[in-house]
Amino acid sequence: MFELLDLIGVFAFAVFGAHKAITARFDLFGIISCGAITAFGGGTIRELILNGTPVYLYDYRYPMVALVGAVCAVVLHRRFAIFEKYVLVLDAVGVAIFAYIGAYRAEAAHLGLVAMIFFAVLTAVGGGVISDVVSGRRPEAFYKDFYPLAAILLAIGYFVIRPEEGSMAALTLIVCAFAIRLISIRHGWRLWRPYQKSAQKTLLRLRKFIPLFANYLTR
């Protein structure tokens, strides 16, 4: 089941990566490359760090699914807005399952919480960040999308629960991350930004407590 979800995530990520390449006016090779980078970039870096072999190098289904995703983006790019909301659901599945795989690989390597968070976020957003850089865009994960936090929360939950592979606990973690990602898309959630007006008011309030805190430390 997780393998199927993984392939769904690869497909969705490849569609978005290829679509970004199309809007950047890349040729066919660039479109397919950006689709593959988005789908496999984060996982590839993770495996290189862990001295592992990326799955797409020995399982032909993964590059084939990524290729199909890129082709779909080419065929549907003029009407992409119509299908985008459905692809976003698949994208949410991909974020959840990729984050889970990242946390799982960290545990398999006998690493701790920091590594679980790092690999969960890297696997879920790394490919998209690389694809954005390649296509000359600001990485959306750094200012727009909420999914890095969904990956972080999943990794923390994984560290606390330590679910067995294929168990109900593991599936629950994935469903929760999926729900967080989907709700954030629906409501346009964004992480806190220091340059927003509301954030400036918060910072002004915090400044009042800095002298009090400094006095407390110097007692």
C-alpha positions as CSV (number, residue, x, y, z in Angstrom):
1,M,0.0,0.0,0.0
2,F,2.8,2.4,0.9
3,E,4.5,1.6,-2.4
4,L,1.3,2.6,-4.3
5,L,1.1,5.8,-2.3
6,D,4.8,6.5,-3.1
7,L,4.1,6.1,-6.8
8,I,1.2,8.4,-6.6
9,G,3.4,11.0,-4.9
10,V,6.0,10.6,-7.7
11,F,3.4,11.1,-10.3
12,A,2.0,14.3,-8.6
13,F,5.4,15.8,-8.0
14,A,6.5,15.0,-11.6
15,V,3.3,16.8,-12.9
16,F,4.1,20.0,-10.8
17,G,7.8,20.0,-11.7
18,A,7.0,19.6,-15.4
19,H,4.4,22.3,-15.3
20,K,6.9,24.7,-13.7
21,A,9.3,23.9,-16.5
22,I,6.6,24.6,-19.1
23,T,5.8,28.0,-17.7
24,A,9.6,28.7,-17.7
25,R,9.5,27.8,-21.5
26,F,11.8,24.8,-21.2
27,D,12.0,22.3,-24.1
28,L,10.9,18.7,-23.8
29,F,14.2,17.5,-22.2
30,G,14.0,20.3,-19.7
31,I,10.4,19.5,-18.9
32,I,11.0,15.8,-18.3
33,S,14.1,16.6,-16.3
34,C,12.3,19.1,-14.0
35,G,9.6,16.5,-13.5
36,A,12.1,13.9,-12.5
37,I,14.1,16.3,-10.3
38,T,10.9,17.3,-8.4
39,A,9.9,13.6,-8.0
40,F,13.3,12.2,-7.1
41,G,15.6,15.1,-6.0
42,G,15.0,15.0,-2.3
43,G,15.1,11.2,-2.1
44,T,18.3,11.1,-4.1
45,I,20.1,13.4,-1.8
46,R,18.8,11.5,1.2
47,E,20.1,8.2,-0.2
48,L,23.5,9.7,-1.0
49,I,23.8,10.9,2.6
50,L,22.9,7.5,3.9
51,N,25.0,5.6,1.3
52,G,22.0,4.1,-0.2
53,T,20.8,3.5,-3.8
54,P,17.9,5.6,-5.1
55,V,14.9,3.4,-5.8
56,Y,14.4,4.6,-9.3
57,L,17.8,3.1,-10.3
58,Y,16.6,-0.5,-9.9
59,D,12.8,-0.2,-10.0
60,Y,11.7,0.8,-13.5
61,R,8.2,1.7,-12.4
62,Y,9.4,4.9,-10.7
63,P,11.0,6.6,-13.7
64,M,8.0,5.4,-15.9
65,V,5.5,7.0,-13.5
66,A,7.6,10.2,-13.4
67,L,7.7,10.2,-17.3
68,V,3.9,9.7,-17.4
69,G,3.4,12.6,-15.0
70,A,5.6,14.9,-17.2
71,V,3.7,13.9,-20.3
72,C,0.4,14.6,-18.6
73,A,1.7,18.1,-17.7
74,V,2.6,18.7,-21.3
75,V,-0.8,17.5,-22.6
76,L,-2.9,19.4,-20.0
77,H,-0.8,22.5,-19.5
78,R,-3.3,24.8,-21.3
79,R,-6.0,23.6,-19.0
80,F,-3.9,22.9,-15.9
81,A,-5.9,25.3,-13.7
82,I,-9.0,23.0,-14.2
83,F,-7.1,19.9,-13.0
84,E,-4.8,21.6,-10.5
85,K,-7.1,21.0,-7.5
86,Y,-7.2,17.3,-8.2
87,V,-3.4,17.1,-8.6
88,L,-3.0,19.0,-5.3
89,V,-4.8,16.1,-3.6
90,L,-2.3,13.7,-5.1
91,D,0.5,16.2,-4.1
92,A,-0.7,16.1,-0.5
93,V,-0.5,12.3,-0.6
94,G,3.0,12.6,-2.0
95,V,4.1,15.0,0.8
96,A,2.8,12.7,3.5
97,I,4.3,9.5,2.1
98,F,7.6,11.1,1.2
99,A,7.9,12.6,4.7
100,Y,7.1,9.2,6.2
101,I,9.8,7.5,4.1
102,G,12.3,10.1,5.1
103,A,11.6,9.5,8.8
104,Y,11.6,5.8,8.3
105,R,15.0,5.8,6.6
106,A,16.4,7.9,9.4
107,E,15.2,5.3,12.0
108,A,16.5,2.5,9.8
109,A,19.9,4.2,10.0
110,H,19.6,4.3,13.8
111,L,19.4,8.1,13.8
112,G,17.5,10.4,16.2
113,L,14.8,13.1,16.1
114,V,16.9,15.8,14.3
115,A,17.7,13.3,11.5
116,M,14.1,12.2,11.2
117,I,13.0,15.8,10.8
118,F,15.8,16.6,8.4
119,F,15.2,13.6,6.1
120,A,11.4,13.9,6.3
121,V,11.6,17.6,5.1
122,L,14.3,16.8,2.6
123,T,12.4,14.0,1.0
124,A,9.1,15.9,0.9
125,V,10.4,19.3,-0.3
126,G,13.9,18.8,-1.6
127,G,13.0,18.0,-5.1
128,G,10.6,20.9,-5.4
129,V,13.2,23.3,-4.1
130,I,15.8,22.1,-6.6
131,S,13.3,22.2,-9.4
132,D,12.3,25.8,-8.5
133,V,16.0,26.9,-8.5
134,V,16.6,25.2,-11.9
135,S,13.5,26.9,-13.5
136,G,14.6,30.3,-12.1
137,R,11.9,30.6,-9.4
138,R,11.9,31.3,-5.7
139,P,11.5,28.0,-3.9
140,E,7.8,27.9,-2.9
141,A,8.6,25.8,0.1
142,F,10.4,28.9,1.6
143,Y,7.6,31.4,1.4
144,K,4.3,29.9,0.1
145,D,3.5,26.3,0.9
146,F,2.8,24.9,4.4
147,Y,4.0,21.4,3.6
148,P,7.4,21.6,5.3
149,L,5.6,21.9,8.7
150,A,3.4,18.9,7.8
151,A,6.6,16.9,7.2
152,I,8.1,18.2,10.5
153,L,5.0,17.2,12.5
154,L,5.0,13.8,10.9
155,A,8.6,13.2,11.8
156,I,8.0,14.3,15.4
157,G,5.0,11.9,15.6
158,Y,7.2,9.1,14.1
159,F,9.9,9.7,16.7
160,V,7.3,9.5,19.5
161,I,5.3,6.5,18.3
162,R,8.0,4.5,16.4
163,P,5.4,2.7,14.3
164,E,6.0,-0.6,12.7
165,E,6.1,-0.6,8.9
166,G,2.6,-1.1,7.5
167,S,0.9,-0.7,10.9
168,M,-2.2,1.3,11.6
169,A,-0.1,3.8,13.6
170,A,2.1,4.4,10.5
171,L,-1.0,4.9,8.3
172,T,-2.5,7.3,10.9
173,L,0.7,9.4,10.8
174,I,0.5,9.6,7.0
175,V,-3.3,10.4,7.1
176,C,-2.7,13.2,9.6
177,A,0.1,14.8,7.5
178,F,-2.1,14.5,4.5
179,A,-5.0,16.2,6.3
180,I,-2.7,19.0,7.5
181,R,-1.4,19.6,4.0
182,L,-4.9,19.5,2.4
183,I,-6.4,21.8,5.0
184,S,-3.5,24.3,4.5
185,I,-4.2,24.3,0.8
186,R,-7.9,24.8,1.4
187,H,-7.4,27.7,3.8
188,G,-4.2,29.2,2.3
189,W,-2.2,28.7,5.5
190,R,1.2,30.3,5.7
191,L,3.9,30.2,8.3
192,W,4.7,33.3,10.3
193,R,6.6,36.1,8.4
194,P,8.4,38.9,10.3
195,Y,7.7,41.5,7.7
196,Q,3.9,41.3,7.9
197,K,2.0,44.0,9.8
198,S,0.6,41.6,12.3
199,A,4.1,40.2,12.9
200,Q,5.5,43.7,13.4
201,K,3.0,44.2,16.2
202,T,4.1,41.0,17.8
203,L,7.7,41.9,17.6
204,L,7.0,45.3,19.2
205,R,5.4,43.5,22.1
206,L,8.3,41.1,22.4
207,R,10.8,44.0,22.6
208,K,9.1,45.2,25.8
209,F,10.0,41.9,27.5
210,I,13.6,41.8,26.3
211,P,14.9,44.2,29.0
212,L,12.9,42.4,31.7
213,F,14.4,39.1,30.6
214,A,18.0,40.6,30.5
215,N,17.5,41.9,34.0
216,Y,16.4,38.5,35.2
217,L,19.5,36.8,33.7
218,T,21.9,39.3,35.3
219,R,20.6,38.9,38.8
